[in-house]
Amino acid sequence: MSASGARYVALYDGDCGFCARWRDRMIARDPKGLVEWLSLHDPSVATRFPGIDRQDALRQMYVVAPDGSFHKGAQGWRELFRVLRGLSWAASLYRIPGVPFVMDRVYGYIAARRYRLSCAGSACRRPGAGGPGAGGGKSAAIGLLVLLLPPCLAAGSTACSERAPDPVTERLEAIADPDAAAVIAAAFESYGPLSVWQTHHNVEYTYRLEFYGGQKEPQAVTHQTHRLDLGPGDRSFAQDLEGDAPQVLRAAGDGVEVTRGGTPVLDPAQLDFPRAFIRIARWSFLLPWDLIDPEARLQYRGDRTPPMASRVPSDLCDVVRLTFEGKDETRRDDWHDIYFSRVNHLIDRIHSYRGEDRSYSVVLWSDHLTFGGVRVATHRETHATDVTGAIGPLEAVVEYSGVQFDAPFGDEVWSDMRATAPVATGGPPAQPAAPGPLAAPDTGTGDRDGTK
């Protein structure tokens, strides 16, 4: 086989007969030569991959993708399944919740015993491992387990497939490709599940926004109580907890009413910023649940390990791109890449691009806590960045505390709202991920929520 930069490279233990037999079986499924199989004992490995951890690579197979990314163990097999003839279905099944976890452990079990399964010919490769019959009969069965465990788990997870179609599943099928839908479904299970989220009718929490704008100290702080009705009316409420002229903001759909220090704000131009602010704040808090908005479009972008945000290495993540094509011409080029951790299926970060000013931002999600049976990322940091997603200067920090679902408030919060002229931008906020403040003169609301 000739080396090619456009091919996958599978680095395996060439002294393992079991590994070699499965290599041969996979070569038979690779008529286009998309995978180069290279033994770790080949002298060229040190030259071609000088930074590789040889001992770790002997414990688990390494797969180097054409883009240079490394995938280990069961995840390496998943990469190969994507391109080997007749096995793409196995790669897609890894998106079923629980399958990656189980496959990692099945792979680890087999890898640790591979020499016992390598007896072929006159002797085993591993010294003292016994004669030619010491495991050869098991190799096919265990190898088949590696390939067949995903569909077995899939069968278990879809045992109730004859039930009536789930409305959420139908919604995801309408707005997402199959891989993206599977990632979102797994996230819903980790955050809720959705059935628990749907039992709540409202939520109240304390909201704190510190705007840094790239500086070391906060340049402005907003401290508020937020109340969100979770019904179809998109009703939201925000009240300042500090300041000489505290602001109260009520929104229902596209209508908004604002008072400052008890005085109504009547100038329509002075209502644009509060309207945008509360729409962004609402959209941000309701993620990931509002990803099933009918205006959203979700596309799976592959798996990536994002840049480190601290001294702790980042998890491998599934990336789903969120867009709103066709909703608003000014948002045609906007996108939001949502990183879902492979470890816990929670949102790790959101990397966004805003076409209007060609700017990028990245929001890091952390401190997930459980309230009312659902999880909320209570700390979110917005950083400046570029197309790579590297962590740049800190722009803003949002924190949620005192989260209470089914709080003691109801329609009375919005019952006497004055009518306001609606705007033509229904649905989710036009710019849920833009960095920096939404500068507005004399609004009294501080700076824009940079979370998504």
C-alpha positions as CSV (number, residue, x, y, z in Angstrom):
1,M,0.0,0.0,0.0
2,S,1.3,3.4,-0.9
3,A,1.1,6.1,1.7
4,S,-1.2,9.0,1.0
5,G,-2.0,12.2,2.9
6,A,-5.7,11.8,1.9
7,R,-6.0,8.4,3.7
8,Y,-6.7,7.3,7.2
9,V,-3.7,5.6,8.9
10,A,-4.5,2.8,11.3
11,L,-1.6,2.3,13.7
12,Y,-1.9,-1.2,15.2
13,D,0.2,-3.8,17.0
14,G,1.7,-5.8,14.1
15,D,2.9,-8.5,16.6
16,C,-0.7,-9.3,17.4
17,G,-2.1,-12.1,15.3
18,F,-5.7,-11.3,16.3
19,C,-5.1,-7.7,15.2
20,A,-3.6,-8.8,11.9
21,R,-6.5,-11.0,11.1
22,W,-9.0,-8.2,11.7
23,R,-6.8,-5.9,9.6
24,D,-7.1,-8.3,6.7
25,R,-10.9,-8.5,7.1
26,M,-11.1,-4.7,7.0
27,I,-8.8,-4.5,4.0
28,A,-11.3,-6.7,2.2
29,R,-13.9,-4.0,2.9
30,D,-11.7,-1.2,1.6
31,P,-11.6,-1.5,-2.3
32,K,-10.7,2.2,-2.7
33,G,-7.7,1.9,-0.3
34,L,-9.0,4.6,2.0
35,V,-7.1,3.2,5.0
36,E,-3.4,2.6,5.4
37,W,-2.6,-0.1,8.0
38,L,0.7,0.6,9.6
39,S,2.3,-1.6,12.3
40,L,3.6,0.3,15.3
41,H,6.7,-1.8,15.0
42,D,7.5,-0.3,11.5
43,P,10.5,2.0,11.8
44,S,8.7,4.6,9.7
45,V,6.2,5.3,12.5
46,A,8.8,7.2,14.6
47,T,9.5,9.5,11.6
48,R,5.9,10.0,10.4
49,F,4.4,10.4,13.9
50,P,7.2,11.6,16.2
51,G,4.9,12.8,19.0
52,I,3.0,9.6,19.4
53,D,2.8,7.9,22.8
54,R,4.1,4.4,21.8
55,Q,3.1,2.7,25.0
56,D,-0.5,4.1,24.8
57,A,-0.7,3.2,21.1
58,L,0.2,-0.4,22.0
59,R,-2.6,-0.5,24.5
60,Q,-5.2,0.8,22.0
61,M,-5.2,1.3,18.3
62,Y,-4.6,4.8,17.0
63,V,-6.4,6.0,13.9
64,V,-5.0,9.2,12.2
65,A,-7.7,10.9,10.1
66,P,-6.8,12.8,6.9
67,D,-7.1,16.1,8.8
68,G,-4.4,15.0,11.2
69,S,-6.7,14.3,14.2
70,F,-6.0,11.2,16.3
71,H,-8.8,8.8,17.4
72,K,-8.0,6.0,19.9
73,G,-9.5,2.6,20.7
74,A,-13.2,2.2,20.0
75,Q,-13.4,5.8,18.6
76,G,-10.7,4.8,16.1
77,W,-12.9,1.9,14.9
78,R,-15.8,4.2,14.6
79,E,-13.8,6.4,12.2
80,L,-12.9,3.4,10.1
81,F,-16.5,2.2,10.1
82,R,-17.4,5.4,8.4
83,V,-15.4,4.7,5.3
84,L,-15.2,0.9,5.1
85,R,-17.7,-0.7,2.8
86,G,-20.9,-1.9,4.4
87,L,-20.0,-0.6,7.9
88,S,-21.2,3.0,7.9
89,W,-24.3,1.9,9.8
90,A,-22.1,0.8,12.7
91,A,-20.5,4.3,12.9
92,S,-24.0,5.9,13.1
93,L,-25.1,3.6,15.8
94,Y,-22.4,4.9,18.1
95,R,-24.6,8.0,18.5
96,I,-27.1,6.0,20.5
97,P,-26.8,7.0,24.1
98,G,-24.7,4.5,26.0
99,V,-23.2,2.8,23.0
100,P,-19.8,4.7,23.1
101,F,-19.5,4.0,26.9
102,V,-20.1,0.3,26.4
103,M,-17.9,0.0,23.3
104,D,-15.0,1.7,25.1
105,R,-15.2,-1.0,27.7
106,V,-15.7,-3.9,25.3
107,Y,-12.7,-2.6,23.3
108,G,-10.6,-2.3,26.4
109,Y,-11.5,-5.9,27.5
110,I,-10.5,-7.3,24.1
111,A,-7.3,-5.2,23.7
112,A,-6.1,-6.4,27.1
113,R,-6.5,-10.0,26.0
114,R,-5.5,-9.7,22.3
115,Y,-2.4,-11.9,22.7
116,R,-4.5,-14.8,24.0
117,L,-6.6,-14.5,20.9
118,S,-3.5,-14.3,18.6
119,C,-2.7,-18.0,18.4
120,A,-2.3,-18.8,14.8
121,G,0.1,-21.2,13.2
122,S,2.7,-23.1,15.2
123,A,3.0,-20.9,18.2
124,C,1.6,-17.9,20.0
125,R,3.4,-14.6,19.5
126,R,3.4,-13.8,23.2
127,P,5.9,-15.9,25.2
128,G,4.3,-18.4,27.5
129,A,0.8,-17.9,26.1
130,G,0.2,-21.6,25.3
131,G,-0.3,-23.6,22.1
132,P,-2.0,-23.0,18.9
133,G,-5.5,-23.8,20.2
134,A,-5.3,-21.4,23.2
135,G,-7.9,-18.9,21.9
136,G,-8.1,-19.0,18.1
137,G,-11.6,-20.3,18.4
138,K,-12.7,-17.3,20.4
139,S,-11.4,-14.6,18.0
140,A,-14.2,-14.6,15.5
141,A,-16.8,-14.6,18.3
142,I,-15.3,-11.7,20.2
143,G,-14.5,-9.9,16.9
144,L,-18.2,-10.2,16.0
145,L,-19.1,-8.9,19.4
146,V,-17.2,-5.7,18.5
147,L,-19.2,-5.3,15.3
148,L,-22.6,-6.5,16.5
149,L,-22.8,-4.9,20.0
150,P,-24.0,-1.6,18.6
151,P,-27.0,-3.1,16.7
152,C,-27.8,-5.2,19.8
153,L,-27.9,-2.1,21.9
154,A,-29.9,-0.3,19.2
155,A,-32.4,-3.1,19.2
156,G,-32.7,-2.7,23.0
157,S,-33.1,1.0,22.8
158,T,-35.8,0.8,20.1
159,A,-37.7,-2.1,21.6
160,C,-40.8,0.1,21.8
161,S,-40.4,1.3,18.2
162,E,-43.9,0.2,17.4
163,R,-45.4,2.9,19.6
164,A,-46.9,6.0,18.1
165,P,-44.3,8.5,16.7
166,D,-42.9,10.9,19.3
167,P,-43.6,14.5,18.4
168,V,-40.1,15.6,19.4
169,T,-38.6,12.9,17.2
170,E,-40.7,14.1,14.3
171,R,-39.6,17.7,15.0
172,L,-36.0,16.7,15.0
173,E,-36.4,14.8,11.8
174,A,-37.8,17.9,10.2
175,I,-35.0,20.3,11.2
176,A,-31.9,18.0,11.7
177,D,-29.9,15.4,9.8
178,P,-30.0,12.0,11.4
179,D,-26.6,12.4,13.1
180,A,-27.5,15.8,14.6
181,A,-30.9,14.5,15.7
182,A,-29.2,11.6,17.6
183,V,-26.8,14.0,19.3
184,I,-29.6,16.4,20.4
185,A,-31.7,13.4,21.6
186,A,-28.8,12.3,23.8
187,A,-28.4,15.8,25.1
188,F,-32.1,16.0,26.0
189,E,-31.6,12.8,28.0
190,S,-28.7,14.2,29.9
191,Y,-30.3,17.6,30.6
192,G,-33.7,16.2,31.5
193,P,-35.0,14.1,30.1
194,L,-37.4,16.1,27.9
195,S,-40.4,14.5,29.6
196,V,-39.4,16.1,32.9
197,W,-38.7,19.5,31.2
198,Q,-42.2,19.4,29.7
199,T,-43.9,19.1,33.1
200,H,-42.7,22.6,34.1
201,H,-44.8,25.6,33.3
202,N,-42.5,28.4,34.4
203,V,-39.1,29.3,35.9
204,E,-37.7,32.0,38.1
205,Y,-34.0,32.7,38.7
206,T,-31.5,35.4,39.7
207,Y,-29.4,36.6,36.7
208,R,-26.0,38.2,37.0
209,L,-24.1,39.6,34.0
210,E,-20.6,41.0,34.3
211,F,-19.4,42.7,31.2
212,Y,-15.6,42.7,30.8
213,G,-15.1,43.8,27.2
214,G,-11.6,42.3,27.2
215,Q,-10.5,44.1,30.4
216,K,-9.3,42.4,33.6
217,E,-12.2,43.9,35.7
218,P,-15.9,44.1,35.0
219,Q,-16.8,47.3,33.2
220,A,-20.6,46.9,34.0
221,V,-22.7,44.6,36.1
222,T,-26.4,43.7,35.7
223,H,-28.2,41.9,38.6
224,Q,-31.8,40.9,37.9
225,T,-34.7,38.6,38.7
226,H,-36.0,36.8,35.6
227,R,-39.3,35.1,35.2
228,L,-40.1,33.0,32.1
229,D,-43.4,31.5,31.2
230,L,-42.7,28.2,29.4
231,G,-45.9,28.2,27.5
232,P,-46.4,29.2,23.8
233,G,-46.6,32.9,24.4
234,D,-42.9,33.7,24.9
235,R,-43.7,35.7,28.0
236,S,-40.7,37.0,29.9
237,F,-40.1,39.3,32.9
238,A,-36.9,41.0,34.2
239,Q,-36.5,43.3,37.2
240,D,-33.3,45.1,38.3
241,L,-32.2,44.2,41.8
242,E,-29.8,47.2,42.1
243,G,-29.5,50.8,40.8
244,D,-31.0,54.2,41.5
245,A,-33.8,53.8,38.9
246,P,-34.5,50.1,38.7
247,Q,-35.9,48.8,35.5
248,V,-38.8,46.4,35.1
249,L,-39.2,44.8,31.7
250,R,-42.2,42.7,30.6
251,A,-42.4,41.0,27.2
252,A,-45.0,38.9,25.5
253,G,-44.2,37.6,22.1
254,D,-42.8,40.7,20.2
255,G,-44.5,43.2,22.5
256,V,-42.5,44.8,25.3
257,E,-43.2,47.2,28.2
258,V,-40.5,48.9,30.2
259,T,-40.6,51.1,33.3
260,R,-37.6,52.9,34.9
261,G,-37.9,54.0,38.4
262,G,-41.6,53.6,38.1
263,T,-41.9,55.8,34.9
264,P,-43.1,54.1,31.7
265,V,-40.7,54.2,28.7
266,L,-42.9,55.3,25.8
267,D,-40.4,56.1,23.1
268,P,-40.4,53.1,20.7
269,A,-36.7,53.7,19.9
270,Q,-35.9,53.2,23.6
271,L,-37.7,49.8,23.6
272,D,-35.5,48.1,20.9
273,F,-32.6,47.3,23.2
274,P,-34.7,45.9,26.1
275,R,-36.7,43.8,23.6
276,A,-33.4,42.4,22.2
277,F,-32.0,41.9,25.6
278,I,-34.8,39.8,27.0
279,R,-35.2,37.7,23.9
280,I,-31.5,36.8,24.1
281,A,-31.7,36.2,27.8
282,R,-34.7,33.9,27.3
283,W,-33.1,32.0,24.4
284,S,-29.9,31.5,26.3
285,F,-31.5,30.1,29.4
286,L,-33.8,27.7,27.5
287,L,-30.9,26.0,25.6
288,P,-30.8,23.1,24.7
289,W,-34.6,22.8,24.8
290,D,-35.2,25.5,22.2
291,L,-33.1,23.7,19.7
292,I,-36.3,22.1,18.5
293,D,-37.6,25.4,17.4
294,P,-39.2,24.9,13.9
295,E,-37.1,27.8,12.5
296,A,-33.8,26.1,13.5
297,R,-31.7,24.0,11.2
298,L,-29.3,21.5,12.7
299,Q,-26.4,19.8,10.9
300,Y,-23.8,17.4,12.3
301,R,-20.3,18.6,11.7
302,G,-18.3,15.7,13.1
303,D,-16.4,15.1,16.3
304,R,-13.6,17.4,17.6
305,T,-11.6,18.1,20.7
306,P,-11.9,21.8,21.2
307,P,-9.1,24.1,22.4
308,M,-8.4,23.8,26.1
309,A,-10.2,26.4,28.2
310,S,-8.3,25.6,31.4
311,R,-5.6,23.2,32.6
312,V,-8.1,20.4,32.3
313,P,-8.0,18.8,28.8
314,S,-11.2,19.3,26.8
315,D,-13.5,16.3,26.1
316,L,-14.0,14.9,22.7
317,C,-17.2,16.5,21.5
318,D,-19.9,16.0,18.8
319,V,-20.4,19.3,17.0
320,V,-23.9,20.3,15.7
321,R,-24.2,23.5,13.7
322,L,-27.3,25.6,14.4
323,T,-28.5,28.1,11.7
324,F,-31.7,29.9,10.9
325,E,-31.5,30.0,7.1
326,G,-34.5,31.6,5.4
327,K,-35.7,33.3,8.5
328,D,-33.9,36.6,8.2
329,E,-31.7,37.7,5.3
330,T,-29.3,39.4,7.7
331,R,-28.7,36.1,9.4
332,R,-28.1,34.1,6.3
333,D,-24.4,33.6,7.1
334,D,-24.7,33.3,10.9
335,W,-23.9,29.9,12.5
336,H,-23.4,28.5,16.0
337,D,-21.4,25.3,16.4
338,I,-22.6,23.6,19.6
339,Y,-20.1,21.2,21.2
340,F,-21.7,18.3,23.1
341,S,-19.3,16.4,25.3
342,R,-18.9,12.7,24.4
343,V,-18.5,12.0,28.2
344,N,-21.8,13.3,29.5
345,H,-23.6,14.7,26.4
346,L,-23.8,18.2,28.0
347,I,-22.9,21.4,26.1
348,D,-19.3,22.2,26.5
349,R,-19.2,25.4,24.5
350,I,-20.8,27.2,21.6
351,H,-18.6,28.7,18.9
352,S,-20.4,31.3,16.8
353,Y,-20.0,33.5,13.8
354,R,-22.0,36.6,13.0
355,G,-22.0,37.6,9.4
356,E,-23.2,41.2,9.9
357,D,-19.8,42.2,11.3
358,R,-17.8,39.1,10.6
359,S,-17.1,38.5,14.3
360,Y,-16.7,35.3,16.2
361,S,-17.4,34.4,19.9
362,V,-17.1,31.3,22.0
363,V,-19.2,30.7,25.1
364,L,-17.9,28.1,27.7
365,W,-20.6,26.3,29.7
366,S,-19.8,25.0,33.2
367,D,-21.2,24.3,36.7
368,H,-24.2,22.2,35.6
369,L,-26.6,21.9,38.5
370,T,-29.9,20.2,38.7
371,F,-33.2,22.1,39.5
372,G,-36.6,20.5,39.3
373,G,-35.1,17.4,37.7
374,V,-33.4,19.2,34.8
375,R,-29.8,20.5,34.5
376,V,-28.7,24.1,34.0
377,A,-25.3,25.4,33.1
378,T,-25.1,28.0,35.8
379,H,-21.8,29.6,34.7
380,R,-21.2,30.8,31.1
381,E,-18.2,32.8,29.9
382,T,-18.2,34.6,26.6
383,H,-14.7,35.0,25.0
384,A,-13.5,36.7,21.9
385,T,-12.2,34.2,19.4
386,D,-11.6,33.6,15.7
387,V,-12.5,30.9,13.2
388,T,-10.4,28.3,15.1
389,G,-12.4,28.7,18.3
390,A,-9.2,29.5,20.4
391,I,-10.0,31.1,23.7
392,G,-9.4,34.9,23.5
393,P,-10.1,37.8,25.9
394,L,-13.0,37.5,28.3
395,E,-16.0,39.5,27.1
396,A,-18.8,38.6,29.6
397,V,-19.8,36.2,32.4
398,V,-23.4,35.2,33.1
399,E,-24.4,33.3,36.2
400,Y,-27.7,31.8,37.2
401,S,-28.7,31.2,40.8
402,G,-31.8,30.4,42.9
403,V,-33.4,28.6,39.9
404,Q,-36.9,27.6,40.8
405,F,-39.2,25.8,38.3
406,D,-43.0,26.1,38.8
407,A,-42.5,29.3,40.8
408,P,-45.5,31.0,42.5
409,F,-46.4,33.4,39.7
410,G,-48.8,33.3,36.8
411,D,-50.6,35.3,34.2
412,E,-50.9,38.3,36.6
413,V,-47.3,39.2,35.7
414,W,-48.3,40.2,32.2
415,S,-52.1,40.7,32.5
416,D,-52.1,44.5,32.4
417,M,-49.4,45.0,29.7
418,R,-50.0,48.0,27.4
419,A,-50.1,47.2,23.7
420,T,-46.8,47.9,21.9
421,A,-46.0,47.8,18.2
422,P,-44.7,44.4,17.3
423,V,-41.5,43.9,15.4
424,A,-41.1,41.6,12.4
425,T,-38.6,39.2,14.0
426,G,-40.4,36.5,15.7
427,G,-38.9,33.2,16.9
428,P,-35.5,33.0,18.4
429,P,-33.3,36.1,18.8
430,A,-31.6,37.3,15.7
431,Q,-28.1,37.3,17.3
432,P,-28.0,34.8,20.1
433,A,-24.2,34.6,20.2
434,A,-22.8,38.0,19.4
435,P,-19.9,39.1,21.5
436,G,-19.6,42.4,23.4
437,P,-22.3,44.8,24.7
438,L,-25.5,45.9,23.0
439,A,-24.8,49.5,23.5
440,A,-28.0,51.5,24.1
441,P,-28.1,55.0,25.5
442,D,-29.9,55.4,28.9
443,T,-31.3,51.9,29.0
444,G,-30.2,51.1,32.5
445,T,-29.9,47.4,31.7
446,G,-26.1,47.1,31.5
447,D,-24.7,45.1,28.7
448,R,-25.8,42.4,26.4
449,D,-26.0,38.8,27.5
450,G,-23.2,37.1,25.6
451,T,-24.5,33.6,26.3
452,K,-26.3,31.4,23.8
